Amino acid sequence: MKKTSINLFTLKIIAAVSMTLDHIGGIFFPGQLYWICIGRLAFPIFCYLIANGFFYTRSKLKYLIRLVICAFLSQLPFIAMYYYERHSISVMFAPDGMFSSIGNFFTLGFAHLNSIFTLTFGLLALIGLNLIHQYFASKNQNAIGVVLGCLPAAGLVWVCILLECDYAVLGVPLMVGFYAATAIAKHDPDGSNAKVAFWTLPLIAIFIYMIIRSVQSAFPMRHWLYGLCQGLSMIPIALYQGEPGPRHKAIQYGFYLFYPVHMAVLVAIALWI
């Protein structure tokens, strides 16, 4: 019996649609939780896409540069959406607002960084982890390589927190979990360890994130609900079996551009209405 599966293109579409519905809910239907719950599927899928792509990209440096460019292009529409959702978009256009001086532009415009920055730091963590692990693996010291490789990842979590990146606490650990699970699967694709790692490592990262967010929140059960929805993202991820689907440079860069463009369009519609 043929297994049900989806290709990489479909997985990206699921993430993009989920993210868009999340932002539609945040802008036009604030307080309605089902929009947010649907939107929680997106970020874990994006983390998986970066971690999975790490093993297939021809140039990790070019991959990193694309993410950096996308992160900076996305910041202005992201911060506009961020302020709009909090009913303070006037901060951007006030006489002493974001566009009043270069200092205010960077202070207010980069007060909270979009999730592509988080993915960028996550990719840096994977590059560091991979280099350190390979070095010690060549000396038959795999365990030491894994432990030391996680140190730059831990440091980059703190960088995300200090810079107030979106999903600061979740992004890097989740990407490391997906990276480790993918690495184990590539080494032993039919082994039980690969299946266990695939489900447990990312879900542990999500579970820890749920605990942290619920402790910090006045509405802890809401974050447990969000975490549950994030966990459900593992279903479409598990259905992906390596098939790329449609492949074209226009599609590749279209997904990068979709993030800033859809936010700019939603904010423009909200301001026009």
N, C-alpha and C positions, 0 to 999 in steps of 0.2 A: 504493500500500500504506500503510495507516494505521500511524503510528509508535506504538510502545509508550510509554506515559507513566503517571505516577502524579500524584495531586492533592496539594495542600498538606496536607490532613488525613492522608493515608497517609504522607507524609514525616515528619510529626510523630509518628505512631504508630511508625514504624521507629526514630526517635531515642529515643522513650520506652521501647520494648521493649529496645533495645540497652543503654541506660543501666541499666535494671532488672536485666538479666542480668549486667551488669558488677558491680553492687552485691551481687547474690545470690552471685556468685562470690567477691567480696572478703570477705563475712561468713561464708558457709557452706562455701566450697571454696577457702580461701586456697592460693595456690601453683599452682593449676591454670590454666595460661596461656590456654586456649581461651576461658574466661569473659571474661578481660580483653581478648582479641583481638576478641571480638564487641562488647564494650563500647566499643572505640576508635572505632567507627562514630559514636557518639552526638554527641560534642562538635563535630566539624566540621559536622555537620548543624545543630546548634543555632546555630553561628556563621553559617551560611548563612541560617537562618531570620530571625535578627536583621538581617543585612545586607540581605536581600531585603525584609523588612518595613519597613525604613527608607524605602524608596521609595513605600510604599503607605499608611503610617499617616497618619491625619488630623492627629494631634497628636504630634509627636516628644517634647514635654514629658510628656504623659500616658504615652507608651510608656516613657519613662525612669523615671517614677514607679512604674509597674507593676513594672518590673524591680527597682527599689530595694526595694520592699515585699516582693517574692518573695525577694530575696536575704536580707533580715533574717529573714523567716519561716522560711527554710530553714536558717539557720545552726545552730540548736540541734540539729535532727536530723542535720545534716551532721557536726557536730563529735562527736556521740555515735557515729555510724558510723565516723568517722575514728579515734577513740580505741579503739573496739571492734576494728576491724581490726588495730590495733597492740597488742591485748591490754592496754590500759591505761585501760579505761573507769572503773576505780576512781578515776582522777584527778577524775572528775566528782563522785563521791559521798564522797570522803575528807573527814575533819574539816577539812583545810586545802585542800579541792578547789575545784572551779569554783563551787559554790553556797555556799561558806563566807563570801564577802564580795563586794561589788560589784566591788572591784579584781580579785579572782581570776576573777570571772565574765567580765570583759572581757579579762583577760590570757590565760586558758586557753580561754575560749569563742570568742575571735576570734584565736587563735594561728594558725589556718590557715583562710582564707576559701573558701567554696564557689564553684563555677564561675559562679553567677549574678552574683556580684560582678564576675568577669572579663568576662562578657557586658555588664554595666552600663558598665564602663570602656570596653569596645569600642564600645558605642553612643555614649558621650561622644566618643570619637575620631572616629567617623563624622560626628557633628554638627559638630565642629570642622573636620574636613576639608572637609565640604560647604560650610560658611559661607565658609571661606577661599578655596576653589576658585571658588565663585560670584562672590566679590568680584573676584578677579583675572581671571576669565573675562569679566566685564563690561568689563574694560579690555583685552581681547584678549591676556592674558598667562597663558594656560592652563598652560604649563610651570612658571612661577613659582608659580602657585596650587597645583599638585600637590605641588611640593617643600615649600613652606611648610606646606601642609595636613598633611603627614606628620609635622611636628615635634610637634604635640600628641599624635599617636598614639605616637610614640617615647617621649614623656614619660610617657604612661599605661602603657606597658609596664613602665617602671621603678616606677611606682606599684604595679602588680600584683605585681612581684617583691618590693618592700619590704613589702607587706602580706601576702605569702605566699598569694596567690590560687591556686586550683586552675587548672592550665594557664596559669600567669602569662605564660610566654614565648610561647606559641602563640596565645592568644585574640585579642589586638588585631591582630597582623599578619595572621592568617587572616581576620578580619572585614574588614580593609581590602582584602585581596585579593579577597574576594567582592564587596565594595562596588564596587571598580574594575571587576571583570569584569561585574557587573550594569549599571553605568553605561555601559560600552562597548557592551554588548548592546542597551540601550535606545536608544542613539544610532544604532547600525548593526546591527540584529538579524540580518541575513542575511550580514554581512561576515565574512571570514576572521579579522579581528582579534578579533572577539567570541568566536569559538570558541577561538582560541589563548589569549586572556586568561582565559577561563573555566577552562581546564584547567591552565595554567601558573602563574598567580598564586597560587591556593590551594596547589597542590602544592609550589611553591617554599617557601612558609611552613612547610608540614609537613616538608619536607626539611631546612630549616635547624634546625627544632625537633628533628628526629631527631639531627642532628649534635651539637647542644648537650647533649641528654639522654644520648647515648651516651658523650660525653667525660666527663661527670660521673659516670657509673655504673660500678660494678664488673662489670656484666653488659651490655656495650654491644650485643651482638647482640639481646638482648631488646627494647631500645628501637627497633632497626631493624625488628624484627617488628611492634611496636606501630605504628610509623610507616607501615609498609606497610598495615596494617589501617585506619589513619586515611585513607590515600590511597584505599582502596576505597570510602570514604563518598561519593566523587565520583560513583559509579555511580548510586545512588538520587537524588542531587542532580541529575544530568544528566537523569534520567528525568522529573523534574518540569518541566512545560511551561507552568506558569502557572494551571492549573485549581485553584480554591480547595477544591472538595469541600464537605462539610457545613459550614455556617456558622451559628453561634449563640453568644450571649454565654456560655452555660453551657459550651460546648465550649472557647471561648477561655480562660475563667478556670479551667476544669478542668485544662487543660494546665499552667497556672501552679501550681495547687495540687498537682498530681501529684508534682512534684519533692520538696517537703518531706514530703508524706504518705507516699509509698512508702518513703522512708528511715526515717521514724519507725516504720512498720509492720514493716519488716525488722529493725530493732534490737530492737523489742519482742518479736518472735518469737524472735530469737536469745537474748535474756535469759530468756525464758520457758522455752526448751528447756534 
